Amino acid sequence: MITRLLRGGLIVIVFLGAAGLVFAQDPTNILSEFVPQPPRSQSVQPKIPITRGFNLVGLPSKTAVGARRMVTLEEAQQAAAAQNPMERLGQLQVEAAKQNRQVFEASYFPQISGTFANLHFNKFMGEEIQLRRPVLGTAAVGLPLLGKDQTLAAFTLMQPLTPLLKVRQAVKIARADENIARSKAGMPISESARNVEKNYFDLLIAQRELTLAQKKSQRVQEKYLIASNSPSVQLSAEQQTEMIGAEQKLVIAQSKMRELSASLNGMLGLPADTELQLVPPPPEVGTVSVAEASQKALESNPEVIEAEQTAIKARAGRKLAKLDYVPDVVVLGGYAYQNSVIPLLPKDFSFIGLMATYSIFDGGKREHTLKQRNAQVEMAELAVTLTKAKVSAGVNTSYFEMERSRTLSEMTQRMMSASLVVNASYQADSLDAKEARATTEAEVFRAELAYREALGRLKELMGVR
């Protein structure tokens, strides 16, 4: 009994070894036993080699990429914001505008300056006078204008009076620039978040399109291999066109998915070959009326804010032009200590007083400047009206587009739920079920992306970050 078993095992091993050798030399001999051969036609037909498997052009069914990483839409947007240098640029612009405003505000306070000098001259700084005396004779007397060795220390205080009115207008202009910088600071971050969101959904859609292309290619291959026992099948021109078309769609889908994946990895600061496992985000929910959107846009839209602040700057510039007719009056005060600087003066003294300056004739410069400022104010106020009208019209258009996109998104989601219920009664692993699910999911993501883009444009008009 044992001898028979050993002999049987040896025969099986020899048979398997021989079969493996034959398969290694010519795998078509094995495949031909399982693939039926169609009847050969007498006419000569072009041949396209067909091999079993997923890909006919040599591309792997799963590209060798880097480590797999699961990421949600919120995580992707946060990572992209951290990698975006535009956020820092916006902060620096706001900081520069703030410091510029504080420079002008510093002119409200008195300006105190100090001077110190210690000098030595190599000659007598004055005049010598010869005096003739009857009894004592001639004597030389020096009259110094400046001391040969002198030390001077002085402190001066100046407080503007009428120039403070000009300082006030300059601060208004600087504050308007700061408000404009603040309104634009978050725009690059919002744009980056929208770009990540679009790329994220495009990649989700591309993954479903790749699944559809794979199933289509597999279906076409099985259709023409089902009646053949040979790896090489004679195909008609129509069949060749269908096969090539299926393969082209597959190659395009794979290339598109790799391109979108590399783009999203670049936004997130990841290696280009990182394989991202995307988590489909929940449907976006936005509840706002057209009246609320219009009101919010007129208050927070960056274009409206810039137009309003530009009008403030124009009015402040006009007031500055009017203040050119007012003399500049300042209060001066100081203290000085001098040692032999001017010998005729006391060693220390202080002073206080007023100083006024005014340009009596400037060739009409003030009049023309004021007329220019009046024109600029009128232009700025007209720009505010036009900008508000433009933003209001944009809000209405974006709002109804958002409503239409939301309706379509909700409809595709209901279709998705209904298809899941219907497909539950069929085989979940069948090609038809997988194709139907991938198609439905792609349509859901397209509708959701369209809704999010419309909502993003509406939020941009509303100034929402």
C-alpha positions as CSV (number, residue, x, y, z in Angstrom):
1,M,0.0,0.0,0.0
2,I,2.8,2.4,1.0
3,T,4.7,1.5,-2.2
4,R,1.7,2.3,-4.3
5,L,1.2,5.7,-2.7
6,L,4.9,6.6,-3.2
7,R,4.7,5.5,-6.8
8,G,1.5,7.7,-7.3
9,G,3.1,10.7,-5.6
10,L,6.2,10.4,-7.8
11,I,4.1,10.2,-10.9
12,V,2.2,13.4,-9.8
13,I,5.5,15.3,-9.1
14,V,6.9,14.3,-12.5
15,F,3.7,15.3,-14.2
16,L,3.6,18.7,-12.5
17,G,7.3,19.3,-13.3
18,A,6.8,18.5,-17.0
19,A,3.7,20.7,-17.1
20,G,5.7,23.6,-15.5
21,L,8.5,23.1,-18.0
22,V,6.1,23.2,-20.9
23,F,4.3,26.3,-19.6
24,A,7.6,28.1,-19.1
25,Q,8.6,27.3,-22.7
26,D,5.2,28.1,-24.3
27,P,2.4,29.4,-22.1
28,T,0.0,29.4,-25.0
29,N,-0.1,25.6,-25.0
30,I,-1.8,25.7,-21.6
31,L,-4.1,28.7,-22.4
32,S,-5.2,27.1,-25.6
33,E,-6.8,24.3,-23.7
34,F,-9.1,26.7,-21.8
35,V,-9.8,29.3,-24.6
36,P,-12.1,28.0,-27.3
37,Q,-11.1,28.6,-31.0
38,P,-13.5,30.3,-33.4
39,P,-13.8,28.7,-36.8
40,R,-11.1,29.9,-39.2
41,S,-12.2,31.9,-42.2
42,Q,-10.6,31.5,-45.7
43,S,-10.2,35.3,-46.1
44,V,-7.2,36.9,-44.7
45,Q,-8.0,39.1,-41.7
46,P,-5.6,41.3,-39.8
47,K,-4.6,39.8,-36.5
48,I,-4.4,41.5,-33.1
49,P,-2.8,39.3,-30.3
50,I,-5.2,39.0,-27.4
51,T,-3.8,37.8,-24.1
52,R,-5.8,37.1,-21.0
53,G,-5.6,39.7,-18.3
54,F,-6.6,43.3,-17.6
55,N,-4.3,45.4,-19.8
56,L,-3.6,44.8,-23.5
57,V,-0.8,47.4,-23.9
58,G,1.6,46.2,-21.2
59,L,0.5,48.7,-18.5
60,P,0.2,47.2,-15.0
61,S,-3.2,47.0,-13.5
62,K,-1.8,48.7,-10.4
63,T,0.9,51.3,-10.9
64,A,3.9,50.9,-8.6
65,V,3.7,54.1,-6.5
66,G,4.8,55.3,-3.2
67,A,3.2,54.6,0.2
68,R,-0.6,54.6,0.4
69,R,-2.0,57.5,2.4
70,M,-5.6,58.1,3.4
71,V,-6.6,61.8,3.3
72,T,-9.9,63.7,3.8
73,L,-10.8,66.9,2.0
74,E,-10.4,69.0,5.2
75,E,-7.0,67.5,5.9
76,A,-6.0,68.2,2.3
77,Q,-7.1,71.8,2.5
78,Q,-5.3,72.3,5.8
79,A,-2.1,70.8,4.5
80,A,-2.2,72.9,1.3
81,A,-2.8,76.1,3.4
82,A,0.3,75.2,5.4
83,Q,2.3,74.8,2.2
84,N,1.0,78.0,0.6
85,P,3.4,80.9,0.9
86,M,0.7,83.3,-0.2
87,E,-0.7,83.2,3.4
88,R,2.5,84.6,4.8
89,L,2.6,87.2,1.9
90,G,-0.9,88.4,2.9
91,Q,0.2,88.7,6.5
92,L,3.3,90.7,5.6
93,Q,1.2,93.0,3.5
94,V,-1.2,93.7,6.4
95,E,1.8,94.2,8.7
96,A,3.4,96.7,6.3
97,A,0.2,98.7,6.0
98,K,-0.3,98.7,9.7
99,Q,3.3,100.0,10.4
100,N,2.7,102.7,7.7
101,R,-0.3,103.9,9.6
102,Q,1.5,104.0,12.9
103,V,4.3,106.0,11.2
104,F,1.8,108.8,10.5
105,E,0.1,108.5,13.9
106,A,3.5,109.1,15.5
107,S,3.4,112.6,14.1
108,Y,0.7,113.5,16.7
109,F,3.3,113.5,19.5
110,P,6.0,116.1,20.1
111,Q,9.2,115.6,18.3
112,I,12.2,115.9,20.7
113,S,15.7,116.0,19.3
114,G,19.1,116.4,21.0
115,T,22.5,117.7,19.8
116,F,26.0,117.3,21.4
117,A,29.3,118.7,20.0
118,N,32.8,118.9,21.4
119,L,35.2,120.8,19.1
120,H,38.8,122.0,19.2
121,F,40.1,124.7,16.8
122,N,43.8,125.1,16.0
123,K,43.6,128.9,15.9
124,F,42.2,131.6,18.0
125,M,38.6,132.2,16.8
126,G,38.4,136.0,17.1
127,E,40.3,139.3,16.7
128,E,43.2,140.7,18.6
129,I,43.3,144.4,19.4
130,Q,46.4,146.5,20.3
131,L,45.8,148.9,23.1
132,R,48.4,151.6,23.8
133,R,48.7,152.8,27.4
134,P,50.7,155.9,28.4
135,V,52.4,154.4,31.4
136,L,52.2,150.6,30.9
137,G,52.8,150.6,27.2
138,T,51.1,148.6,24.5
139,A,49.0,145.5,25.3
140,A,47.2,143.0,23.1
141,V,43.6,142.2,24.0
142,G,41.8,139.3,22.3
143,L,38.1,139.5,21.4
144,P,37.0,135.8,20.8
145,L,33.9,135.2,18.6
146,L,34.1,131.4,19.3
147,G,35.9,129.5,21.9
148,K,39.0,127.5,20.8
149,D,37.8,124.5,22.9
150,Q,34.0,124.3,23.1
151,T,31.3,122.0,24.2
152,L,27.6,122.2,23.2
153,A,24.6,120.2,24.4
154,A,21.1,121.2,23.3
155,F,17.6,119.7,23.4
156,T,14.8,120.9,21.2
157,L,11.1,120.2,21.4
158,M,8.7,120.9,18.5
159,Q,4.9,120.4,18.7
160,P,2.9,120.9,15.5
161,L,-0.4,122.7,15.8
162,T,-2.0,123.3,12.4
163,P,0.0,120.4,10.7
164,L,-2.0,118.0,13.0
165,L,-5.0,118.5,10.7
166,K,-2.9,117.2,7.8
167,V,-1.6,114.3,10.0
168,R,-5.2,113.3,10.7
169,Q,-6.0,113.1,7.0
170,A,-2.7,111.2,6.3
171,V,-3.7,108.7,9.0
172,K,-7.1,108.2,7.3
173,I,-5.4,107.4,4.0
174,A,-3.0,104.9,5.7
175,R,-5.8,103.2,7.6
176,A,-7.8,102.8,4.3
177,D,-4.7,101.1,2.8
178,E,-4.6,98.8,5.9
179,N,-8.3,97.9,5.5
180,I,-7.8,97.1,1.9
181,A,-4.8,94.8,2.7
182,R,-6.8,93.0,5.4
183,S,-9.8,92.4,3.0
184,K,-7.4,90.8,0.5
185,A,-5.3,88.9,3.0
186,G,-7.5,85.8,3.0
187,M,-8.1,85.6,-0.8
188,P,-5.1,83.5,-1.6
189,I,-6.0,81.0,1.1
190,S,-9.6,80.7,-0.1
191,E,-8.4,80.3,-3.7
192,S,-6.0,77.5,-2.6
193,A,-8.8,75.7,-0.7
194,R,-11.0,75.9,-3.8
195,N,-8.2,74.5,-6.0
196,V,-7.6,71.6,-3.6
197,E,-11.3,70.9,-3.5
198,K,-11.6,70.8,-7.3
199,N,-8.5,68.6,-7.6
200,Y,-9.8,66.3,-4.9
201,F,-13.2,65.8,-6.6
202,D,-11.6,65.5,-10.0
203,L,-9.4,62.7,-8.7
204,L,-12.4,61.0,-7.2
205,I,-14.2,61.2,-10.6
206,A,-11.0,60.0,-12.4
207,Q,-10.8,57.0,-10.1
208,R,-14.4,56.0,-11.0
209,E,-13.7,56.7,-14.7
210,L,-10.7,54.4,-14.5
211,T,-12.9,51.7,-13.0
212,L,-15.4,52.1,-15.8
213,A,-12.6,51.9,-18.4
214,Q,-11.2,48.8,-16.8
215,K,-14.6,47.1,-16.7
216,K,-15.2,48.1,-20.3
217,S,-11.9,46.7,-21.4
218,Q,-12.5,43.5,-19.5
219,R,-16.0,43.2,-21.0
220,V,-14.7,43.7,-24.6
221,Q,-11.9,41.2,-24.1
222,E,-14.3,38.6,-22.7
223,K,-16.7,39.1,-25.5
224,Y,-14.1,38.2,-28.2
225,L,-12.3,35.5,-26.2
226,I,-15.4,33.6,-25.1
227,A,-15.6,31.6,-28.3
228,S,-11.9,31.2,-28.9
229,N,-9.3,28.6,-27.7
230,S,-6.3,30.6,-29.1
231,P,-4.5,33.6,-27.6
232,S,-4.5,35.1,-31.1
233,V,-8.0,35.9,-32.5
234,Q,-8.9,37.1,-36.0
235,L,-11.0,40.2,-35.6
236,S,-13.0,42.2,-38.1
237,A,-12.3,45.9,-38.7
238,E,-15.3,46.8,-36.4
239,Q,-14.0,44.6,-33.7
240,Q,-10.5,46.0,-33.9
241,T,-12.0,49.5,-33.7
242,E,-13.9,48.6,-30.6
243,M,-10.9,46.9,-29.0
244,I,-8.6,49.9,-29.7
245,G,-11.2,52.3,-28.5
246,A,-11.6,50.5,-25.2
247,E,-7.8,50.4,-24.7
248,Q,-7.5,54.1,-25.6
249,K,-10.1,55.0,-23.0
250,L,-8.2,52.9,-20.5
251,V,-4.8,54.6,-21.2
252,I,-6.4,58.1,-21.1
253,A,-8.1,57.3,-17.7
254,Q,-4.9,56.0,-16.2
255,S,-2.9,59.0,-17.4
256,K,-5.5,61.4,-16.2
257,M,-5.6,59.8,-12.7
258,R,-1.8,59.9,-12.4
259,E,-1.7,63.5,-13.5
260,L,-4.4,64.6,-10.9
261,S,-2.8,62.5,-8.2
262,A,0.6,64.1,-8.8
263,S,-1.0,67.6,-8.8
264,L,-2.8,67.0,-5.5
265,N,0.4,65.5,-4.0
266,G,2.2,68.7,-5.0
267,M,-0.4,70.9,-3.3
268,L,-0.1,68.8,-0.1
269,G,3.7,68.8,-0.1
270,L,3.9,65.0,-0.6
271,P,6.1,63.0,-3.0
272,A,4.6,62.9,-6.5
273,D,4.3,59.1,-6.4
274,T,2.3,58.9,-3.2
275,E,-0.8,56.9,-3.6
276,L,-3.7,58.8,-2.1
277,Q,-6.7,57.0,-0.7
278,L,-9.4,59.7,-0.8
279,V,-12.4,59.7,1.5
280,P,-15.5,61.0,-0.2
281,P,-16.7,64.0,1.7
282,P,-20.2,64.4,2.9
283,P,-22.6,66.6,0.9
284,E,-22.0,70.3,1.4
285,V,-24.8,72.1,3.1
286,G,-25.3,75.8,2.6
287,T,-28.4,77.7,3.9
288,V,-28.5,81.4,2.9
289,S,-31.1,83.5,1.2
290,V,-30.5,85.8,-1.7
291,A,-31.2,88.9,0.5
292,E,-28.7,87.8,3.1
293,A,-26.1,87.0,0.5
294,S,-26.5,90.4,-1.1
295,Q,-26.3,92.2,2.2
296,K,-23.2,90.3,3.3
297,A,-21.6,90.9,-0.1
298,L,-22.1,94.7,0.2
299,E,-20.5,94.6,3.6
300,S,-17.6,92.2,3.2
301,N,-16.8,91.8,-0.5
302,P,-13.2,92.8,-1.1
303,E,-14.0,94.8,-4.2
304,V,-16.6,96.8,-2.4
305,I,-14.3,97.4,0.6
306,E,-11.5,98.5,-1.7
307,A,-13.9,100.9,-3.6
308,E,-15.2,102.3,-0.3
309,Q,-11.7,102.8,1.2
310,T,-10.5,104.4,-2.1
311,A,-13.3,106.9,-1.8
312,I,-12.2,107.6,1.8
313,K,-8.7,108.2,0.6
314,A,-9.9,110.5,-2.1
315,R,-11.9,112.6,0.4
316,A,-8.9,112.8,2.7
317,G,-6.7,113.9,-0.2
318,R,-9.2,116.7,-0.9
319,K,-9.0,117.9,2.7
320,L,-5.2,117.8,2.5
321,A,-5.4,120.0,-0.6
322,K,-7.6,122.5,1.3
323,L,-5.3,122.5,4.3
324,D,-2.5,123.9,2.0
325,Y,-4.2,127.3,2.4
326,V,-3.6,127.1,6.2
327,P,-0.2,128.3,7.6
328,D,1.9,125.7,9.3
329,V,2.3,126.7,12.9
330,V,4.4,124.9,15.4
331,V,5.5,125.5,19.0
332,L,9.2,125.4,19.7
333,G,11.1,125.0,22.9
334,G,14.6,124.0,23.9
335,Y,17.5,124.1,26.3
336,A,21.2,124.6,25.5
337,Y,24.4,124.3,27.5
338,Q,27.5,125.8,25.9
339,N,31.1,126.0,27.2
340,S,33.0,128.7,25.4
341,V,31.1,128.2,22.2
342,I,30.2,131.8,22.1
343,P,31.9,133.4,25.1
344,L,29.6,136.4,25.1
345,L,26.5,134.2,25.7
346,P,25.7,132.6,29.1
347,K,26.7,129.0,29.6
348,D,23.1,127.7,29.7
349,F,19.8,129.1,28.5
350,S,16.4,127.9,27.3
351,F,13.8,129.3,24.9
352,I,10.1,128.8,23.8
353,G,8.1,130.3,21.0
354,L,6.0,129.9,17.9
355,M,7.0,129.5,14.3
356,A,4.7,129.9,11.3
357,T,5.4,129.3,7.6
358,Y,3.2,130.0,4.6
359,S,3.7,130.0,0.9
360,I,2.4,133.3,-0.3
361,F,2.6,132.7,-4.1
362,D,2.9,129.2,-5.7
363,G,1.7,129.9,-9.2
364,G,-1.8,128.5,-8.8
365,K,-0.5,125.1,-7.6
366,R,-3.0,124.9,-4.7
367,E,-6.0,125.7,-6.9
368,H,-5.2,123.1,-9.5
369,T,-4.4,120.5,-6.8
370,L,-7.8,121.1,-5.2
371,K,-9.6,120.7,-8.5
372,Q,-7.8,117.5,-9.2
373,R,-8.8,116.2,-5.7
374,N,-12.5,117.1,-6.4
375,A,-12.4,115.1,-9.6
376,Q,-10.8,112.1,-7.9
377,V,-13.5,112.2,-5.2
378,E,-16.3,112.1,-7.7
379,M,-14.7,109.2,-9.6
380,A,-14.2,107.2,-6.4
381,E,-17.8,107.7,-5.3
382,L,-19.0,106.7,-8.7
383,A,-16.8,103.6,-8.6
384,V,-18.4,102.6,-5.3
385,T,-21.9,102.8,-6.8
386,L,-20.8,100.8,-9.9
387,T,-18.9,98.2,-7.8
388,K,-21.9,97.6,-5.5
389,A,-24.2,97.1,-8.6
390,K,-21.8,94.7,-10.1
391,V,-21.4,92.7,-6.9
392,S,-25.2,92.6,-6.4
393,A,-25.7,91.3,-9.9
394,G,-23.0,88.7,-9.4
395,V,-24.6,87.6,-6.2
396,N,-28.0,87.0,-7.9
397,T,-26.4,85.1,-10.7
398,S,-24.2,82.9,-8.4
399,Y,-27.1,82.3,-6.0
400,F,-29.5,80.9,-8.6
401,E,-26.6,78.9,-10.1
402,M,-25.9,77.5,-6.7
403,E,-29.6,76.6,-6.2
404,R,-29.7,74.8,-9.5
405,S,-26.5,72.9,-8.7
406,R,-27.8,72.0,-5.3
407,T,-31.0,70.6,-6.8
408,L,-29.0,68.5,-9.3
409,S,-26.7,67.3,-6.6
410,E,-29.6,66.2,-4.4
411,M,-31.2,64.4,-7.3
412,T,-28.0,62.5,-8.1
413,Q,-27.7,61.5,-4.4
414,R,-31.3,60.2,-4.5
415,M,-30.5,58.2,-7.6
416,M,-27.4,56.8,-5.9
417,S,-29.5,55.7,-2.9
418,A,-32.1,54.1,-5.2
419,S,-29.5,52.3,-7.3
420,L,-27.9,50.8,-4.2
421,V,-31.2,49.4,-3.2
422,V,-31.8,48.0,-6.6
423,N,-28.3,46.5,-6.9
424,A,-28.6,44.9,-3.5
425,S,-30.8,42.2,-5.1
426,Y,-28.2,41.3,-7.7
427,Q,-24.7,40.0,-7.5
428,A,-22.5,42.8,-6.1
429,D,-19.4,41.5,-7.8
430,S,-20.8,41.4,-11.3
431,L,-19.5,43.7,-14.0
432,D,-22.9,45.3,-14.5
433,A,-23.2,46.2,-10.8
434,K,-19.6,47.5,-10.6
435,E,-20.1,49.6,-13.7
436,A,-23.4,51.0,-12.6
437,R,-22.0,51.9,-9.2
438,A,-18.9,53.6,-10.6
439,T,-21.1,55.5,-13.1
440,T,-23.5,56.7,-10.4
441,E,-20.7,57.7,-8.0
442,A,-19.0,59.7,-10.8
443,E,-22.2,61.5,-11.5
444,V,-22.7,62.2,-7.8
445,F,-19.2,63.6,-7.5
446,R,-19.6,65.8,-10.6
447,A,-22.9,67.2,-9.3
448,E,-21.4,67.8,-5.9
449,L,-18.3,69.5,-7.4
450,A,-20.5,71.8,-9.5
451,Y,-22.5,72.7,-6.4
452,R,-19.4,73.4,-4.3
453,E,-17.9,75.5,-7.1
454,A,-21.1,77.6,-7.3
455,L,-21.3,77.9,-3.6
456,G,-17.6,78.9,-3.5
457,R,-18.2,81.6,-6.0
458,L,-21.1,82.9,-3.9
459,K,-19.0,82.9,-0.8
460,E,-16.2,84.7,-2.6
461,L,-18.6,87.5,-3.5
462,M,-19.9,87.5,0.1
463,G,-16.3,87.9,1.4
464,V,-16.5,84.7,3.4
465,R,-13.1,83.1,4.0
